């Protein structure tokens, strides 16, 4: 018996020594639970639209900007900031592939807030968060992402069409979810319910907006002189809460396949139609010159992109733009298309808020664009 206890003691001693052996592991993605500072631009986040790294945050100014992130876990916490607030900011929050048009909405109202997204199960999950409000409503940024699991690398499709979408209230979804007689608010407005986004969505495309209500191609309510306009904003990262351009140059890293434009209405209502005689003629010529210059600039930056310039039936600005297009070189004409879209109240449909197009009208306008793109791509539905 004594020998038995001695043998047992020796076995335990050996096992105890083994248990103290240090086992090292190479770091893996399983250890990445927090994304902040330089990690905000990494393989773990897909950013939508134009964004800027600034002061250890990522700023995103335009509407329809946001991100997609994949993780293994159950909870995702996003620390967000809202500066120079003019209105609450509305976001669509899609979980595991939910449609952003019908998914939950997050309302950002505080200077600093944490959006906490929870799932029923601990496992692989995906989250999309996209801003529906406009630049003038406030400046938005993200400080960090944190999960109780770990982040996974984003896999991006190489074959997605990219849509560059530019305009003013007609394309930003201004009042699209509202009713006749209502004023515009961030609650009843959504760029994700506008014909530009709906067109990109129909082709499972990526999207990039340069837009703000009241702006023009040359002249707008934001600046009657024609100094700050969408053509100029195209060259930079964003527009601020006071409707001024944020002078951080955009490198146009993502070359578009299709460029959707809805501009000219504000040029005429804010400036041109208030004039008469020679002064009006002069401003119309300035507008036409701006159309030509903008088209040629886009052709230079994206020579293979098709430009879809939208207008409502009989609009003065559309007629002026068409006259410019007719003078383009044949090589340019093949890539520039005038597309007629629905007016507010067409087909007996009710208007949205602030006498702007309703969601149903935006859907019909999107279908007009979809039909043209299908012809360009030679797709037979």
RAVEN-V596208 format. One record per helix or strand. SS is the DSSP state (@ for helix, = for strand). FROM is the first residue (numbers start at 1). TO is the last residue. If there is no record, write none. Layout:
ss:SS from:FROM to:TO
ss:SS from:FROM to:TO
This chain:
ss:@ from:2 to:19
ss:@ from:29 to:31
ss:= from:34 to:36
ss:@ from:37 to:40
ss:= from:45 to:48
ss:= from:52 to:54
ss:= from:57 to:60
ss:= from:66 to:83
ss:= from:89 to:95
ss:= from:104 to:108
ss:= from:112 to:131
ss:@ from:135 to:137
ss:= from:139 to:147
ss:= from:150 to:152
ss:= from:162 to:167
ss:@ from:169 to:172
ss:@ from:191 to:193
ss:@ from:195 to:202
ss:= from:206 to:211
ss:= from:220 to:220
ss:= from:223 to:223
ss:@ from:230 to:233
ss:= from:236 to:239
ss:= from:245 to:249
ss:= from:258 to:262
ss:@ from:265 to:270
ss:@ from:272 to:274
ss:@ from:277 to:301
ss:= from:306 to:312
ss:@ from:316 to:325
ss:@ from:330 to:333
ss:= from:336 to:341
ss:@ from:346 to:348
ss:@ from:353 to:355
ss:@ from:359 to:377
